[in-house]
Amino acid sequence: MVLGAGFGGLELASTLAEEFAGEIEVVLIDRTEGFVFGFSKLDVMFGRTSAEQVFHRYADLVKPGVTFVHAEVTAIDAGAKQVETTAGTFAGDFLVIALGADYDIGRTPGLAEIGHEFYSEAGAFALRDTLAAFEGGDVVIGITAGPFKCPPAPSETALMLDERLRERGIRDSSTISLVMPFPRPIPPSRDASAALLAAFEERGIEWHPETNVRSLDPGSRVAKLGDGSQLPFDLYLGVPVHRVPAVVEASGLTVDGWVPVDPATLETPWPDVFAVGDCAAVGTPRAGVFAERQAATAARQIAARVRGAAGGETYDGRGICYIEFGGDEVGIVEVSFFEGRPNGSLQGPSRELAANKHEFGASRVRRWFDREWAPLG
C-alpha cells in the first residue's frame, strides 16, 4: 500500500510495476484526482500556462499491478499495516507513507484574512487573477517558519514577480521584499545563493535574512517580523507553516513533528513500513526530486524483501533543484547531504537549462502517465 501519489508515491508505484510486471499488487491511495508539479504552480500563477495544462489525472495512470484508489486516508495502523479510508479498509504486506506536508494557515495570524499563500494548488492558481489585477505597490514575500517545501520557490517568486511587474510597466511604482529565516537563500549552496543575491540587488529586491513573518496586521497592513521590525504591504504572498498531515500525527508515527526513518533505507521503526518525501525526517530538503529518489530506494528495498534477498539499494541523499531566474533563464543546483557538509554547485543560469527543466517534467509524465507533455503547452 502506498499512501499519497505525489513524486514519492508515483515513483514508488512505477518502480515496483517495472520490477514485477504485475506479479505483485500495489494499491496507490490519494485524496486528490490528479498530480501537479510544484514548479507548474508558479507557471500558472504568473500566467505562463493554464491550470488544465499542468493537471495530470490519476485516472490516466495505467501500470501493471497498480490500482489507484481515490480516497481520504482517515486512520493508519502501522503495526498491522492497515489503513482506514473513505473508500474502505486496506491492508498489505508493506506500507509506504508518502502523504507529504500540509499547511497550517491559522498558525500565522492575519494570513487567511489579508494574505495569500502560493504553496497549495488552489492558492497559486487563484493568484493568477490577483496578480493580473495588481496595480502596483508594496509586495512582501514571507516565510513563516522552516522547514518548508522547495526552498528555491520564494526566491523564484520574487524574481518572476519582478519580471512580470516590469512587463506591465508598474515595477517603478512597486517594491518587492523577501523575508526568509535563513542566512542565505539556498543554505546548502553558496554559489546559488550568491547568484540569487546578485540578482536581487540588480533588480532592487529587498532581502531580509534570518527572520520570519510572525503575523499580518489587518488594520495597518503591515507584516510583523520575528526581529521586531515591520514591513508595509499592499500584497502579501506567504509560505505557510508546514506540518505533517493530521492523520499521520494521530497514528503515533511522528517524533518532533515528522516521521523518523532510517536515512539509508527509508524504513520507519515499524518493520516493513516506509516513509518518503515531505512527511519523513530524512535530513534532506522537502522537494519532489528528493522524494522521488527516496521512493526509488524504498521500492528496491521492498523488491529485495519480496524476493527474499538480503540488503537492497540504499539512499544517497543526492538531488538537484531548478531555479527560475527570470528572462527564461534557469539554474541547476546539485547537492549531496550525506557526504560531509552539504555544498551544492550551481550551473547556469541559462536558457539551455530551461529546456533541461522542461524535459525533466516531460520525462516524469512519460514515465508515470505514459504520455507526452509540454510543461508550458
C-alpha positions in Angstrom: 0.0 0.0 0.0 1.3 3.4 -0.9 -0.4 6.4 0.8 0.0 9.5 -1.3 0.5 9.9 -5.1 3.0 12.8 -5.3 6.6 12.5 -6.5 7.2 9.7 -4.0 4.1 7.7 -4.5 4.2 7.9 -8.3 7.9 6.9 -8.5 7.5 4.1 -6.0 4.5 2.6 -7.8 6.2 2.9 -11.2 9.4 1.3 -9.9 7.5 -1.7 -8.4 5.5 -2.0 -11.6 8.7 -2.3 -13.6 10.3 -4.6 -11.1 7.4 -7.2 -11.0 5.4 -6.5 -14.2 2.1 -7.1 -12.4 3.2 -10.1 -10.2 2.5 -8.1 -7.1 -0.4 -5.8 -6.2 0.3 -2.2 -5.5 -2.6 -0.1 -4.1 -1.9 3.7 -4.5 -4.2 5.9 -2.5 -4.6 9.7 -2.8 -7.3 12.1 -1.8 -7.0 14.2 -5.0 -7.8 13.4 -8.6 -4.5 14.3 -10.1 -0.9 15.4 -9.8 0.6 18.9 -10.3 4.4 19.6 -10.3 5.5 22.2 -7.8 7.1 24.3 -10.5 3.9 24.2 -12.5 2.1 26.1 -9.7 4.3 29.1 -10.4 3.9 28.8 -14.1 0.1 29.1 -13.7 0.4 31.8 -11.1 2.4 34.0 -13.4 0.2 33.3 -16.5 2.7 31.2 -18.4 0.3 28.3 -18.8 -3.2 27.1 -17.7 -4.3 25.0 -14.7 -5.7 22.5 -17.1 -2.4 22.1 -18.9 -0.5 21.2 -15.7 -3.0 18.7 -14.2 -2.3 15.0 -14.6 -5.2 12.8 -13.8 -4.6 9.7 -11.8 -7.4 8.0 -13.8 -4.9 8.1 -16.7 -2.3 6.1 -14.7 -2.1 2.5 -16.1 0.7 0.4 -14.7 0.8 -3.4 -14.4 -0.4 -4.5 -10.9 -1.1 -0.9 -9.8 -4.6 0.1 -8.6 -5.4 3.7 -7.9 -7.9 4.5 -5.2 -9.3 8.0 -4.9 -9.9 8.3 -1.2 -9.0 10.2 2.0 -6.9 8.2 4.5 -8.6 8.5 7.9 -6.5 6.2 10.1 -3.2 4.4 9.9 -2.3 1.3 12.0 1.5 0.9 11.3 1.8 -2.3 13.4 -0.9 -4.1 11.4 0.0 -2.3 8.1 -3.7 -1.4 7.8 -5.4 1.8 6.9 -8.9 3.2 7.1 -10.1 5.4 4.2 -13.3 6.9 2.9 -13.3 4.0 0.4 -12.9 1.3 3.0 -10.2 -0.6 4.8 -7.0 -1.7 3.2 -4.2 -3.9 4.5 -0.9 -5.1 2.9 2.4 -6.7 3.4 4.3 -3.4 3.1 3.1 0.1 3.8 4.7 3.3 2.4 3.6 6.7 3.8 4.1 9.4 1.2 1.4 11.9 2.3 3.6 15.0 2.1 3.2 18.0 4.3 0.0 20.1 5.0 -0.3 23.8 5.5 -1.3 25.4 8.8 -2.7 28.7 7.6 -4.2 29.5 11.0 -0.8 29.4 12.7 0.0 32.9 11.2 -2.4 35.5 12.4 -3.8 37.5 9.6 -2.7 35.3 6.8 -6.1 33.9 6.0 -7.7 37.4 6.3 -5.5 39.6 4.2 -2.7 37.5 2.8 -2.3 35.0 0.0 -0.4 31.7 0.2 1.1 30.3 -3.0 2.2 26.8 -2.0 -1.1 25.0 -2.5 -2.5 24.4 -5.9 -5.7 26.4 -5.0 -3.7 29.3 -3.6 -1.2 29.5 -6.5 -3.9 29.2 -9.2 -6.1 31.8 -7.5 -3.2 34.3 -7.5 -3.1 34.3 -11.3 -6.1 36.7 -11.3 -4.9 38.6 -8.3 -1.5 39.3 -9.9 -3.2 40.2 -13.2 -5.3 42.8 -11.3 -2.5 44.2 -9.1 -1.8 47.8 -10.0 1.5 48.2 -8.1 2.5 48.9 -4.5 4.5 47.1 -1.8 4.8 43.3 -2.1 6.1 41.2 0.7 7.0 37.5 0.1 7.3 36.0 3.5 8.3 32.6 5.1 6.7 31.9 8.4 8.9 29.1 9.6 11.1 26.2 8.5 11.2 23.6 7.3 9.2 24.3 4.1 8.9 22.7 0.7 11.1 23.6 -2.3 13.5 26.1 -0.7 14.2 28.0 -4.0 10.5 28.8 -4.6 10.3 32.0 -2.6 13.3 33.4 -4.4 11.9 32.3 -7.8 8.7 34.0 -6.9 10.5 37.3 -6.2 12.4 37.2 -9.5 9.4 36.1 -11.6 7.2 38.8 -9.9 9.9 41.5 -10.7 9.8 40.3 -14.3 6.0 40.4 -14.5 5.8 43.9 -13.0 8.4 45.2 -15.4 6.5 43.8 -18.4 3.4 45.6 -17.1 5.2 48.9 -16.6 4.5 49.1 -12.9 7.8 48.0 -11.4 8.9 51.6 -10.6 5.8 52.1 -8.5 6.3 48.9 -6.6 8.6 47.3 -4.0 9.4 43.6 -3.5 10.7 42.3 -0.2 11.7 38.7 0.5 11.7 37.6 4.2 13.5 34.3 4.9 14.7 32.6 8.2 18.0 31.6 6.6 21.3 33.5 6.3 21.3 32.9 2.6 18.6 32.0 0.0 19.8 28.4 -0.6 21.6 27.4 2.5 23.4 24.3 1.1 24.8 26.2 -1.9 26.9 29.3 -1.6 27.2 29.6 -5.4 23.4 29.6 -5.9 22.9 32.0 -3.0 25.5 34.4 -4.3 23.9 34.4 -7.8 20.4 35.0 -6.3 21.6 37.8 -4.0 23.3 39.4 -7.0 20.0 39.1 -9.0 18.1 40.6 -6.0 20.5 43.6 -5.8 20.4 44.2 -9.6 16.6 44.2 -9.7 16.0 46.1 -6.5 14.5 43.2 -4.5 14.9 43.8 -0.7 16.4 40.8 1.1 15.6 40.3 4.8 17.5 37.2 6.0 17.5 35.4 9.3 14.0 36.4 10.3 10.4 35.3 9.6 6.9 36.7 9.3 5.1 36.2 12.7 1.8 37.9 11.8 -0.1 40.3 9.5 -2.0 43.3 10.9 -5.3 43.7 9.0 -5.7 47.3 10.2 -2.3 48.8 9.4 -1.5 46.3 6.7 2.0 45.5 7.9 3.8 42.2 8.2 5.4 41.9 11.7 8.7 40.1 11.6 10.5 37.9 14.2 13.2 40.5 14.7 10.7 43.1 15.8 10.6 45.1 12.5 7.6 45.7 10.3 7.1 45.8 6.5 4.1 47.5 4.9 2.4 45.7 2.1 -0.3 46.1 -0.4 0.1 42.4 -1.5 1.4 39.7 0.8 2.5 36.3 -0.7 3.2 33.8 2.1 4.7 30.4 2.7 2.5 29.0 5.5 3.7 26.9 8.4 4.2 23.3 7.3 3.1 20.3 9.4 2.7 16.6 9.0 -0.8 15.6 7.9 -3.1 15.2 10.9 -3.8 11.5 10.1 -0.1 10.7 10.3 0.3 12.6 13.6 -2.7 10.8 15.1 -1.2 7.4 14.1 1.6 7.8 16.6 4.2 7.6 13.8 5.8 11.0 14.4 8.7 12.2 16.6 9.2 16.0 16.9 6.5 16.5 14.3 7.8 14.3 11.5 8.1 10.5 10.7 11.5 9.2 11.7 13.2 6.8 9.2 16.5 5.1 8.6 18.0 7.5 6.1 19.7 4.6 4.2 16.6 2.5 3.7 13.6 4.9 4.4 12.2 2.3 6.8 10.4 3.6 9.9 10.8 1.9 13.4 7.9 -0.3 12.3 9.1 -3.3 10.2 8.1 -3.1 6.5 6.7 0.4 7.0 8.4 3.1 5.0 8.1 6.9 4.7 9.3 9.0 1.9 9.1 12.7 0.9 7.9 15.7 2.8 6.4 13.8 5.8 9.6 12.0 6.6 12.6 13.2 8.7 15.4 12.1 6.3 17.8 15.0 6.5 17.3 16.4 3.0 15.2 19.2 1.7 11.5 18.8 1.3 11.4 18.8 -2.5 10.0 16.5 -5.2 13.3 15.4 -6.6 14.4 14.1 -3.2 11.1 12.4 -2.6 11.5 10.7 -6.0 14.9 9.3 -5.2 13.9 8.2 -1.7 10.9 6.4 -3.2 13.1 4.5 -5.7 15.3 3.3 -2.8 12.3 2.2 -0.8 10.8 0.4 -3.8 14.0 -1.6 -4.3 14.2 -2.3 -0.6 10.7 -3.8 -0.8 11.5 -5.6 -4.0 14.5 -7.3 -2.4 12.4 -8.4 0.6 9.7 -9.8 -1.7 12.3 -11.9 -3.4 13.9 -12.9 -0.2 17.2 -11.2 -1.0 19.4 -9.6 1.6 20.1 -5.8 1.6 19.0 -3.7 -1.3 19.8 -0.3 -2.7 20.4 2.5 -0.1 19.6 6.2 -0.4 22.5 8.5 -1.2 21.0 11.9 -0.2 21.6 13.4 -3.6 19.3 15.6 -5.6 19.0 18.6 -7.9 16.9 21.7 -7.8 15.9 24.0 -10.7 15.8 27.8 -10.0 14.0 30.2 -12.2 15.9 33.5 -12.6 13.5 35.2 -14.9 14.1 36.0 -18.6 13.6 32.3 -19.4 16.8 31.5 -17.7 17.1 28.6 -15.3 19.9 27.5 -12.9 20.5 24.0 -11.6 21.9 23.2 -8.1 23.2 19.7 -7.4 23.9 18.8 -3.8 24.5 15.7 -1.6 23.5 15.7 2.0 25.2 12.5 3.1 28.8 13.2 2.1 30.1 15.6 4.7 28.9 19.2 4.8 26.3 19.9 2.0 27.7 22.2 -0.6 25.7 22.4 -3.8 27.2 23.6 -7.1 25.4 25.9 -9.5 25.1 25.5 -13.2 23.8 28.5 -15.2 21.5 30.2 -15.2 20.9 29.9 -18.9 18.1 29.4 -21.5 19.6 26.0 -22.3 19.0 24.8 -18.8 15.3 26.0 -19.1 15.0 23.3 -21.8 16.6 20.8 -19.4 13.9 21.6 -16.8 11.1 21.2 -19.3 12.5 17.8 -20.3 12.7 16.8 -16.6 8.9 17.4 -16.2 8.1 15.8 -19.6 10.2 12.7 -18.8 8.3 12.2 -15.5 4.9 12.4 -17.1 6.2 10.0 -19.8 7.3 7.5 -17.1 4.4 7.9 -14.7 1.4 8.5 -17.0 2.7 7.1 -20.3 2.1 10.1 -22.4 3.9 13.2 -23.9 3.6 16.5 -22.2 4.9 20.1 -22.8 5.1 21.9 -19.4 4.1 25.3 -20.9 1.7 24.0 -23.5 
